Amino acid sequence: MNWTPSLSMAIPASLVSDTPHLREKTYKIGMIGRAAAIFRVEEIVIYPDQPEKNQRKDAKLIELILSYIETPQYLRKRMFKLRPELRYVGVLPPLRTPHHPTTSLSEELEIGEYREGIVISSTRKGSNVYIGVEKPAFIKGIKLPSGKRVTVKIEKLNRGIEAVLAQRDEIKDYWGYKVVVSERSLGGILKNWDLIVATSKYGIPFIRVKDELIQKWKKAKRRIVLFGSPSAGLYEILKLEGLNLDEIADFVVNTIPSQGVETVRTEEAVYASLAIFNLFLSSNNQV
């Protein structure tokens, strides 16, 4: 079964365009990753929002740092080469999600436990996967490419560790997010979701649409929340495409009514909005 995210959010490629230093860029992107983890966002879509510019470099930086922080600590050195863009990853906050375990000894593993790992070798007999302990886990009968990141489930613990490949949709815990860099503009990607919620200071105050939004949120299988950029809101961004936000989004909501500042930064809007949605729209604390 193919796993599909139930909650996505879209952020602009210009997220850190107003931040000159890489250290501050890194920290700001890290706060977005932290917010996604707190509120169980399963997919972060980075969309180009300035058609007159080539934003690929900016988008790739956001993707790199978001992917780095989402990766369990024990896998980072194996999955990310030394590169200047990662110079300040020390300022990133830890996620401490279920897929970031702190155990580092095989004797602390439990049968039925899920772990993220990276394939370190393979033959026709199976594949050895590094899962953050002193022994590799062995997946019998499957030859996987070296360097591939996989999710495994511990099956047996004896002299070695035997595991099987796990599907994300079988894991009940929140298991991180994936990052997608879109080549298409915002208007071009909004066709794959059952419910589109846009955030804007020009939107309807959340409390006025709360009941209707709750009903549609519960029925939707795929939801996406849209955020604007540091320099332009969603109405302005879509106007550049000749589109009207009100015609594209199911709801345009203001989650910070009577704001006391002229503009709310994207990362501030992410925390404020996801916190509101989590409080009112979650069912049994699960999105």
C-alpha positions as CSV (number, residue, x, y, z in Angstrom):
1,M,0.0,0.0,0.0
2,N,1.4,3.4,-1.0
3,W,1.5,5.9,1.9
4,T,0.0,9.3,1.4
5,P,0.2,12.2,3.9
6,S,-3.0,13.2,5.6
7,L,-1.7,16.7,6.6
8,S,0.6,18.8,4.4
9,M,1.7,22.4,4.5
10,A,3.0,24.6,1.7
11,I,5.7,27.2,2.3
12,P,7.3,29.6,-0.1
13,A,10.8,29.3,-1.6
14,S,11.4,32.9,-0.4
15,L,11.0,31.8,3.2
16,V,14.5,33.0,4.2
17,S,15.0,35.6,1.5
18,D,14.9,38.4,4.0
19,T,17.5,36.8,6.2
20,P,21.0,37.6,5.1
21,H,23.2,35.2,7.2
22,L,23.3,31.4,6.8
23,R,23.2,30.9,10.5
24,E,19.9,32.7,10.9
25,K,18.5,31.1,7.7
26,T,19.4,27.7,9.2
27,Y,17.7,28.5,12.5
28,K,14.5,29.8,10.9
29,I,14.2,26.7,8.7
30,G,14.8,24.6,11.7
31,M,11.9,26.3,13.5
32,I,9.6,25.3,10.5
33,G,10.8,21.7,10.9
34,R,10.2,21.8,14.6
35,A,6.7,23.2,14.1
36,A,5.9,20.5,11.5
37,A,6.9,17.8,14.0
38,I,5.1,19.3,17.0
39,F,1.8,19.4,15.0
40,R,2.3,16.1,13.1
41,V,2.6,17.5,9.6
42,E,3.5,14.7,7.3
43,E,4.6,16.6,4.2
44,I,6.2,20.0,3.6
45,V,5.8,21.4,0.0
46,I,8.1,24.2,-1.0
47,Y,6.6,26.2,-3.8
48,P,8.2,29.0,-6.0
49,D,6.5,32.3,-5.3
50,Q,8.5,34.8,-7.3
51,P,8.1,33.9,-11.0
52,E,10.6,36.6,-12.1
53,K,13.4,34.9,-10.1
54,N,15.2,31.6,-10.2
55,Q,14.4,30.3,-6.7
56,R,15.9,26.8,-7.1
57,K,18.9,27.6,-4.8
58,D,16.7,28.9,-2.1
59,A,14.3,26.0,-2.3
60,K,17.1,23.5,-2.2
61,L,18.6,25.1,0.9
62,I,15.2,24.8,2.7
63,E,14.8,21.2,1.5
64,L,18.3,20.3,2.6
65,I,18.0,21.7,6.1
66,L,14.4,20.4,6.6
67,S,15.6,16.9,5.5
68,Y,18.6,17.1,7.8
69,I,16.6,17.9,10.9
70,E,14.0,15.2,10.1
71,T,16.7,12.5,9.7
72,P,17.6,10.7,13.0
73,Q,20.8,11.9,14.5
74,Y,22.6,8.5,14.1
75,L,22.0,8.6,10.3
76,R,23.0,12.1,9.6
77,K,26.8,11.6,9.1
78,R,26.1,8.7,6.7
79,M,23.4,10.4,4.7
80,F,24.8,14.0,4.5
81,K,28.2,14.9,3.2
82,L,30.1,17.8,4.5
83,R,28.9,20.9,2.7
84,P,28.9,24.6,3.4
85,E,25.1,24.9,3.5
86,L,25.2,22.7,6.7
87,R,27.8,24.7,8.5
88,Y,25.4,25.9,11.2
89,V,23.3,22.8,11.8
90,G,24.4,23.0,15.4
91,V,21.7,25.7,16.0
92,L,18.9,23.4,14.9
93,P,16.5,22.3,17.6
94,P,16.2,18.5,18.2
95,L,12.9,17.0,17.1
96,R,12.7,14.1,19.6
97,T,10.0,12.4,17.6
98,P,9.3,8.6,17.9
99,H,11.6,8.0,14.9
100,H,14.5,9.7,16.7
101,P,15.2,7.2,19.4
102,T,18.0,7.8,21.9
103,T,18.8,4.1,22.4
104,S,22.2,3.1,20.9
105,L,22.7,-0.5,22.2
106,S,21.2,-3.6,20.6
107,E,20.4,-4.9,24.0
108,E,17.9,-2.0,24.4
109,L,16.0,-2.9,21.3
110,E,12.6,-4.5,21.5
111,I,10.8,-7.0,19.2
112,G,8.2,-5.1,17.2
113,E,10.1,-1.8,17.4
114,Y,10.4,0.3,14.3
115,R,13.7,2.0,13.4
116,E,15.0,4.2,10.5
117,G,18.1,2.8,8.9
118,I,20.5,3.0,6.0
119,V,21.6,0.0,3.9
120,I,25.3,-0.6,4.3
121,S,25.7,-3.8,2.3
122,S,23.7,-6.5,0.5
123,T,23.9,-9.9,-1.2
124,R,21.4,-12.3,-2.7
125,K,20.8,-13.6,0.8
126,G,19.7,-10.2,2.1
127,S,20.7,-6.7,3.2
128,N,22.5,-5.3,6.3
129,V,21.0,-2.1,7.6
130,Y,22.6,0.3,10.1
131,I,19.9,1.3,12.6
132,G,21.9,3.3,15.1
133,V,23.2,0.4,17.3
134,E,26.5,-1.5,17.3
135,K,25.1,-4.4,15.2
136,P,23.4,-4.1,11.8
137,A,19.9,-5.4,11.3
138,F,19.6,-8.1,8.6
139,I,16.7,-8.2,6.2
140,K,16.5,-11.7,4.7
141,G,15.9,-12.4,1.1
142,I,15.9,-8.8,-0.2
143,K,18.8,-7.1,-1.9
144,L,18.6,-3.4,-1.4
145,P,20.9,-0.7,-2.9
146,S,23.6,0.6,-0.5
147,G,22.9,4.0,0.9
148,K,19.1,3.7,0.7
149,R,17.2,4.9,3.7
150,V,14.6,2.4,4.9
151,T,12.2,1.8,7.8
152,V,12.5,-1.6,9.4
153,K,10.6,-3.5,12.1
154,I,12.6,-5.7,14.5
155,E,11.5,-9.3,14.2
156,K,14.1,-11.3,16.2
157,L,16.8,-10.5,18.7
158,N,19.4,-13.2,19.3
159,R,23.1,-13.1,18.3
160,G,22.1,-10.8,15.5
161,I,19.2,-8.5,14.7
162,E,16.6,-9.8,12.2
163,A,14.2,-7.3,10.7
164,V,11.7,-6.8,7.9
165,L,10.9,-3.7,5.8
166,A,8.1,-1.7,7.2
167,Q,5.4,0.3,5.4
168,R,4.9,3.8,6.8
169,D,1.1,3.4,7.0
170,E,1.5,0.5,9.4
171,I,3.2,2.7,12.0
172,K,0.8,4.3,14.5
173,D,3.2,6.9,15.9
174,Y,4.0,10.1,14.1
175,W,7.0,9.2,11.9
176,G,8.3,12.5,10.6
177,Y,7.6,14.4,7.4
178,K,8.8,14.3,3.8
179,V,9.9,17.3,1.9
180,V,8.9,18.1,-1.7
181,V,10.3,20.9,-3.8
182,S,7.7,21.8,-6.4
183,E,8.7,23.0,-9.8
184,R,5.2,24.2,-10.4
185,S,3.7,27.4,-8.9
186,L,1.3,27.3,-6.0
187,G,-1.7,27.4,-8.2
188,G,-0.4,24.5,-10.2
189,I,0.0,22.1,-7.3
190,L,-3.4,22.6,-5.6
191,K,-5.2,19.7,-7.3
192,N,-4.3,16.7,-5.2
193,W,-5.9,17.6,-1.9
194,D,-9.4,17.1,-0.5
195,L,-9.2,20.2,1.6
196,I,-7.2,23.4,1.0
197,V,-6.9,25.9,3.9
198,A,-5.2,29.2,3.2
199,T,-4.0,31.5,5.9
200,S,-4.2,35.3,5.4
201,K,-4.7,38.4,7.5
202,Y,-7.5,39.2,5.0
203,G,-9.2,35.9,5.6
204,I,-12.3,35.2,7.7
205,P,-11.5,35.0,11.5
206,F,-11.1,31.3,12.3
207,I,-13.7,31.3,15.0
208,R,-16.4,32.3,12.4
209,V,-15.8,29.3,10.2
210,K,-14.7,26.8,12.9
211,D,-17.8,24.6,12.9
212,E,-17.9,24.2,9.1
213,L,-14.1,23.7,8.9
214,I,-14.2,21.0,11.6
215,Q,-16.8,19.0,9.6
216,K,-14.9,19.2,6.4
217,W,-11.5,18.5,8.1
218,K,-12.9,15.3,9.6
219,K,-14.1,14.1,6.2
220,A,-11.0,14.9,4.2
221,K,-8.3,12.3,3.8
222,R,-5.7,14.7,2.4
223,R,-5.4,18.3,3.8
224,I,-3.0,21.1,3.0
225,V,-2.5,24.4,4.8
226,L,-1.0,27.2,2.8
227,F,1.4,30.0,4.0
228,G,2.5,33.1,2.3
229,S,6.0,34.7,2.1
230,P,7.9,37.3,4.1
231,S,7.1,39.9,1.5
232,A,3.8,38.8,0.0
233,G,0.6,37.2,1.2
234,L,-1.2,34.4,-0.6
235,Y,-3.6,36.7,-2.4
236,E,-0.6,38.6,-3.9
237,I,1.3,35.4,-4.8
238,L,-1.6,33.9,-6.6
239,K,-2.5,37.2,-8.3
240,L,0.8,37.0,-10.1
241,E,-0.5,33.7,-11.7
242,G,-3.8,35.4,-12.6
243,L,-5.6,33.4,-9.9
244,N,-8.0,34.3,-7.0
245,L,-7.2,32.7,-3.7
246,D,-10.9,32.7,-2.7
247,E,-11.7,30.5,-5.8
248,I,-8.9,28.0,-5.1
249,A,-9.0,27.5,-1.4
250,D,-11.9,25.9,0.5
251,F,-11.2,28.2,3.4
252,V,-9.2,31.4,3.7
253,V,-8.8,32.0,7.4
254,N,-7.2,34.6,9.7
255,T,-5.7,32.7,12.7
256,I,-4.2,35.9,14.2
257,P,-7.1,38.4,14.2
258,S,-6.3,41.9,15.5
259,Q,-2.6,41.3,15.1
260,G,-0.5,43.9,16.8
261,V,2.2,44.1,14.1
262,E,2.1,45.1,10.5
263,T,3.2,41.7,9.2
264,V,3.4,38.3,10.7
265,R,6.4,36.3,9.6
266,T,5.9,33.0,7.9
267,E,7.4,30.9,10.7
268,E,5.2,32.8,13.2
269,A,2.1,32.2,11.1
270,V,3.0,28.5,10.9
271,Y,3.1,28.1,14.7
272,A,0.0,30.2,15.3
273,S,-2.1,28.5,12.7
274,L,-1.0,24.9,13.3
275,A,-1.6,25.4,17.0
276,I,-5.2,26.6,16.4
277,F,-5.9,23.8,13.9
278,N,-4.4,21.2,16.3
279,L,-6.6,22.5,19.2
280,F,-9.9,22.7,17.4
281,L,-9.6,20.2,14.5
282,S,-7.8,17.2,15.9
283,S,-9.8,14.2,16.8
284,N,-8.6,12.4,19.9
285,N,-5.4,14.4,19.6
286,Q,-4.6,12.8,16.2
287,V,-4.7,14.7,12.9
